[in-house]
Each structure stands twice: as C-alpha cells, then as structure tokens.
Amino acid sequence: MAARYKISDKNIYGFRTGMYRMFLLLPVYLALVLGIEFGLGPLLYRGYEKTAVLEEGETGNVAGEEIPVAQSIGDMERLGTFTLLVKGVAVNHDKFRSGDQVYHWITLDSGEKVIAHINRKAIGETGEAGLYRMPVGVWRQWDPPQEALVYERTLTVTDHYVDMYGDFVPVLTQEDYGWALGRKASVWVFVIGVAAYRIIGVRRWRFAPALLWKRDPLLPRNDLECFSASTFAIWAHSFPMLEGWPLVTGAHGSRKVVANFKNVALGGQWGIHDRQEGLRTVHELVEEHAGKLDTVYAGWDLCRANQLVGMMYLVKMITREEMDQEFARTGKVIQQRFSSWEEMAESYLEGYEAWRRRCGDPDAAGSAARRRYIFRQLKENPDGPYAVPFGTDLTGMTYGGGKAARDVVKRVLRNYRGPCQ
C-alpha cells in the first residue's frame, strides 16, 4: 500500500518566502533595542527602583537608630522586629551554605546561639571597631535544612532562625537595568517578529501552517473544492514550483509563485490580466464541451479550466465564492462528459500530447508519458486525489445559503498527515 499523502512541507516555516529579508532589518532591530536600553530604560528605572528597594523598617533593610537591639531569644520574641549587634568575626567566618543561601550562627549577648540569614548589603557601622549593626530582623519559625542540623548540639534552638534578609533583591544600577531591559527586549522583538511573520504569511497564503496544518486557508473547505483540486492534480504535481494536491491552487502564494502565475502563466500564456478576461477564457473552455459528447480533448480543456480558476484565486483575481461557482460549473460538465477519473485523465493526456506537438515539441509523446506516470502514481495512492469519488455531489454551495457537502473533504483531511507528523 502506498504511503499516505503528506501536506507539503516545502515551505512550512517560510524560509523560502523571503524570511531572509528579516535579517536586512538588523539595523532597525538594533536601533530599536538601543532605543529601549538608553531611551526607555532611564524612564522605567525610576519605577523599578521604587518597587525593588525595601521600605524603611522592613525585614532585611538597614536598621536605623529607632530599631531596638535584641540581646536574647526572649527579646526577639517580644520585640517583633529588632536588630543585633554582631562582631565581624561571626559575619565573616561563622557561616554555612544551604543551596544558594548563606547562613550564619551567632552568639547573642545572653550566650544563646541561633542561626541567622543576613542581608550583608544592609549591615551598618556602629562606630566601634569590629562591631556591626545587623539589618532589621524577625524571629521566624522554620524547618531547618540538613546543613543547619550539623550544628544542632551547639545551637540553643533549631526550629527558629533570625530572618534578616526578607524579600531583599539586589537592586541593579541604572546602567545594568538598561542593558538587561535591552537584552530582554531584543529576545521579545525577535520572537514577536517571527510569530507575526508566520501568522501574516499563513493568512496571506504564502506558506502552510507548521503545526495547525488543517487551518491552511488553501485546503479544500468542501467536497466541491476537494473534487475540483483532484481534476488538475496531474498538473499540480508536474512542476517543482508547485506543491500538489489537495491545495485548491496547487501551491501557496509565495512571491515567486504569484509572479509566475500572474505574469507568465495567466498573462503570458493565456492573455489573462483581469477577472473579466479570466472568466471569459474559463467559460469558453467549458462551453466548448458542455452538453456535447463528440468533442475532442475535453479532459484537457476542462481540467485546465479548473486549473485557471485556482490560479486566478491565488493571485486574487476572483473571490472564494466565485472560485466555487466556476468549480461547480466545470465539475458538472466533467461528470457529464466522463464516467471515471481514468477516462478524464486519458482525455487530458491525449490533449496534452496534441498541444505539445502544436508547440513544436519533438518529444511530445515522452512529455505525455511523464505526466501519465504522475497520474498512475497518484492513482495508486489510497489517500490520493483519485480516491475522491468521481461522482461526488457538487451541488452544495457555501455561497448559495445552503450547507456545503463536507463528507469527502473530512475523510481526506482525516487521513492526511501534517508536515510535522
């Protein structure tokens, strides 16, 4: 059994649709980041400084003269907030680490020994050499870490400690704050820029969604569009530029594809430059075979009619409703004129070979053989374009107010694999 078809991953991330142009915006990007760092940074720093600095008298802040000095555990329990006078040897040497935090063991004036967590940036002088005023502290209950229990025999208590750190966070200088803000801004600018490029690119049909591939706006929305995409599947798989079935346009609308469709295929080969010329050409191709059984190369003309409609939609000459109208008109003639995909394809290939001969191709038969091989490959796939029933109901129209038939397209997309699956 052939492998299931896979949504084209040719351009799911947009790298082939000018994403490299984003790097041309590097000077603008750098200017924006520097503007945030040196322009917006100083303005925001004032607010940051207010919120980052501890309030006066708050745990972990510098202890002023009004903060009472505790000399025992009893004093700490009674006072609520307090400070301690500690000799430098304890602050500099009597310490241990638990995780990222550094703790000290301190001997109080009462002779009691306790654990303290100290904000060293808030330690103040006392005027006496070697004696320091600790930050504002509170006596706090805790579950001591294992590192503290090593000193359990020498400590007076282990279920409480002196918290002289509180909610302190080191305050950045204005220069460091601006640099950090610019660095974060650079990341967000890049992320938002890439996300915006992705979203805009998908909405403008330039490439397929990388994850939510069923939301690709160029996938069939109803059974009519699914059937019609199958009618020109051979063409859609004949050129490297195209991405194939079941896209209703054969490819996504990258700048290269749109330019080729508009200027080379429609404008150059067909003389189609606007909606009126395009619809007139499509109607001529269809009416040549409508209600007739003896016309030659009907498959070639009718499949190309649908192909033109898809191309016109991609270059925005017609709306989705107009595309469905033309698909329905052409599809009904195809179903009246042929009884199967094989019969339609054979007529298409005969017409293609005759057209190549008229164009002076000395290997017209070989060109037709290559497209016949493509048809056989597509036909062998159980989830490919020719697994769509040839007799699919084409009467349900979204523009007509009724509910469009979606049984076939649901099955097709259910069996389809996205680019990341």
N, C-alpha and C positions, 0 to 999 in steps of 0.2 A: 504494500500500500504506500502510495506517495505521501510525503510529509505534508502536514497542513501548511496552508499559506500563512505567511507572516506579514504583518503590517510593515511597510517599507521602513527600514532603519537607515536609509540612505542619508537622511538629514534630520534625525530626531532631535539633535541638540543645536541645530542651526549653524554649525561651523562652516557649512558650505553656502551659507546665505549671508555672507558679509559680516559675520560676527567679528572677524579680524579688524573691522573698521572701528570697533570699540577701542582698540589699542591706539588708534590715531587720536583718540580723545584724551590720551595720557596727560598732555599739558593742562587741559581743562580740569582733569581729575586732580592733578597735583595742586593746581591753583585753588580748587575748592577745599581740599584738605588743609592747605596752609592758611586759607582764609578762616577756616573754622578754628585752627590752632591759635593764630595770632589775632584774629578779629573777634570771634565769638568767645574764645577761651577766657580772656580777661573779664568779660561781662558775666559769664556763668560762674567764674571763680568766686565772686562775692557771695553768691547764694550757696555754693558748695562749702565755703569756709564757715558760714554761719551754721550749717547743718552738721558739719564734721567736727567742729570744736565742742568739747564738753561744756555744759553750763557750769557756772560758778557753784561750788559746793557739791557737785555731782561726783559719784564714785569714780575714782581714777584721775580726777583733776587735781591741780595744785592746791594744797591745803593752806588757807590763809590763817592769820593770827586768830580769827574767830573760831576756828575749828578746834575743839578740845583735844587734849592729848590723853590717850588711854595708857594706863600702866599695868593693867591686868585684864584677864578674860572677863571678870565681873564688870570692869569699866566699859569694855566693848559691848557687852550685853545691855548695859544700862544706857549708854550714850546714843546708840543707833548709828550715827556717823561720827567719825573720830579720825585722828592721825596718830602716828607713832614717831618717836624719836629713836633712830637706829644708828648704830655705829657703822662706819663704812666697811669694816671687815665683813660684816654679815651681808651687806648689799653686794659686795664684790666677789665673795668666795662661798658663802654658805648657801648653795643652791643646787637644784637638780632639774632635769628636764622630763616632761611627760608629753609626748607628741611634739607639737610645735610650741608648747607653753613652757616657760621657765618659772619655777617656784623657789622660794627661799624659806629656810627655817630660822625663826627669830626668837631670841630670848627676851621676854618682857622684863620690865623693872621688877615685877613681882617674882621673877625667877621661872615663870611658866614659859613653856616652849610651844610655839604654834607655827603652822605653815602660812605663808603669805604669797599672794600673787600681786606683783608690784608693777605699776607703770613707771618705768625708770625715767621716762621723759618728764614726769611731773614731780620728781624728787627735788626738794628745795634745800637751801642752805639754812643753817641755824646761827651762824656767827661763831660757833665753837668748832675748832678744827676736828675733823673726823666724825662729827655728829650731823646727821641729816634728818630733815623733816620729810616723812613719807607722804604720799598723796592721800586724799580723802578715802577712807575705807569703811567697810561694813563687816560685821561678823556673820558669815554665811555658812549654812549647813550644806554638806555635800557628801557624795560617795567617793572617798579618796581613791585616787589611782594607785596601782600597784607600786609605782615608784615612791609614793609617799609612805606606804606601809613599811618600807625598809627601815624608816626612822621611828616606827611605832613605839619602841621601848623608850626612846628619848623624848617623845612628844607628850605634852600634857593631855591633849585631846587629838583625835583624828577625824571625828565626824563633823568638824567645823574648820574653816580656814578664814584668813583675813583677805577679803577681796579689795584690793587697791588698784584694780585695773578697770573693772566695769565694762562699759561699752566703748572704751577708747579705740580709735582707729587712727593710725598715723596720718597726719594732715600733709598732703602734698604741697610743695611750693607752687607758685603760680606757673612757673616755667614747666615743671613736671606735669602739672594738671593740664596745661595746654597741649603738651606733647602727647599725653595719654588720650586726651579728647580727640586730637587729630588722628591718632592711630586707630581708635575705635571707629571714628567717622570714616576712615578710609576703608575699613572692612565692610561697614554697612552700606557705604556708597557703592562698593563693588557688588555686594550681594543684591542690593535693590536694583542696581543697573542690569545685572544678569537676569534677575527674575522678570523685570519689566521687558527686557529684550525677548525672553521666552514667551511671556504672555502675549505681547503685541505681535510677535512673529506667528504664533499659532492663530490668533484672531485674524491676522491678515493673510492666512493660508500659506505662509512661506515655508513652514515645515510642520511635521507631525508632532503631537504631544509626546514627550518622552515617557510619561507614566500613564496618565489617564487617556490612553490612545483611543478609546471608544468615543471620546468627545471631539475627535478630529472633525472639523466642520466640513471636510470634503469627503467623508464617508457617506454612504447612502443613508437617507433618512426613511426611506420607504421601499416597498417591493419594486415599484416602478423604476426608481433610480438604480436599484441593485441589478435588475434585468437589463437596463439600458447600458450600465457600465460593462456588462458582460458582452454586449454587442460589439464593442470596439476594444475588447481585451487583447486581441492579437496585435493591434496597433500599439496599445499601451505597453506591451512587453517587447516591442521591436527596436526601441531606441534606448541607449544608456541614460539619456537625459530624463526619460520618463520613469515612473515608479510602479506603474501597473495597476491591475485590478485590486480592490473594488473602488478605488478613488473615482469619483464621478467625473473628474477632469483628467485622469491619467497621471497626474503629477501635482505636486504642490507648487505654489506660486512664487518660487524664488525669482529674483530679478532676471536671471538668465532665462528661465523657462518662460516667464511672462513676455520678455522681449522677443524670444523666438516665436512664441505663439502669435503675438500681435504683428510683428514686422515681417517675419519670414513666412510662417505657415498661412495665417489669415490674410495679411496684407499682400505679401509677395506671391504666394501660390494661388490664392483664391480671389484676390482683389477685394477682400472684405475689410472695410475700415470703420464701419459703424454698425449699429444694431439693425438698421433697415437693410443694408446690403447683406448682412449675415443671415437674417431671417428669410430674405428673398432667395438666397442661394440654397438654404436648407429646404425651403418649400419646393423649389424646382427639382432638387434631388429626390424628394419623397413623392411628389405628384407624378413624376415620370413613371412610377411603378404602382401607384395606388389603384386598386381595383382591376389590375391587369395581370395576366399570367404568362404572357408571351414576350415580356421584355427581357433583354439580356443584361447580365451583370447586375441584377437587382441588389444582391447582397453587398457588392462593392459600393454602390451608391447609398444604400440605406444605412449601412454601418458608418460610412463617412459622414452622413447627415448627423447621426448622434455624436460622432467624434467632434464635428464642428460645434455642435451645441455645447458640449463640455468645455471646449477651448474658449468659446465666447463667454461662458460663465466665469472661467478662471480670470480672463482679462477684464471682467466686469462690464461687458457689453450688454448683458442681459441679467435679469434677476433670477433667483432660485425658482420662483413661481413660473417665470417664462421658460426656464430650462425644463421644468417638469411638463409643461404644456407641450413643448416640442418633443420631448422624450415620448410622451404618450401618443402623439400623432404618428411619429415614426415607428414606435414599437408595435402599434396595432397593424400597421402595414406589413411589418416584418412577420408578425404572427399569421397574417392572412396569406402572405406570399410563400412562406416556408412552413415545413412541418416539424423541423428539428434544428438544433444547433449545427449538426453536421451538414445539413442541406444549405443552411445560411452560410456557413463557413466556406463550403465548396464554391458557392456562387461568388463570395467575397474574393477568394483566392484566384478564381478564374478572371475576375475583373481586374484584380491587382496585376496579374501577369500580362493581361492585354494592355493595361495602362503603361507598364514598364516598357513594353515593346514600342508603344507610340512615342515614348520618351527617348527611344533610341538605345535602350539598354541591350547590349548584345547577350547578356546573361539573364534575360527576363525569367526564364524557367528556373534558374538557380535562385534568383531572388524570391520567387514564389515558393520554391521548395523550403527555403529557410523559414518563411512565415508559416508554411504548412507544418513544419516541425514544431514551431511555437504552439500552434493550435493543438497538436497531439499531446504535447507536454501539459498544456493547460487542461485538456480534456481528461487526462489520466488522473488528475488530482481530485480526490473525492470531496474536497472542500474548496475547489476552484470555481472559476466563473461559470463553467458549463455544468456544474452541479445545481445551478439555479434552474428550476423547472422552466422549460421553454414556453409552457402555457401559463405562466404567471399572470395573475389578474392585474391588468394595468388600468383599471377603471377608478381606483381610489386615488383622489387628488387632494393634496393638502390645500390647494388654493380654492377648491370648489366648495368648501364649507363642510364636506364630509370627512369621515375618518379614513385616512390613507391606510391601505393594507400594509402590515409590517411582519407578517408571519415569516416570510422568506428572509428578510434582512435580519431579523432577530436570530434566526438559525445560523446565518452566515457569520454574523459577528460573534455569536456564542462559540462557534468552532474556530474562530480566528485567534491567532496568537499575537499579542502585542510585541513591540520591539524589545522589551526587557524581560520577556517570559522565556 
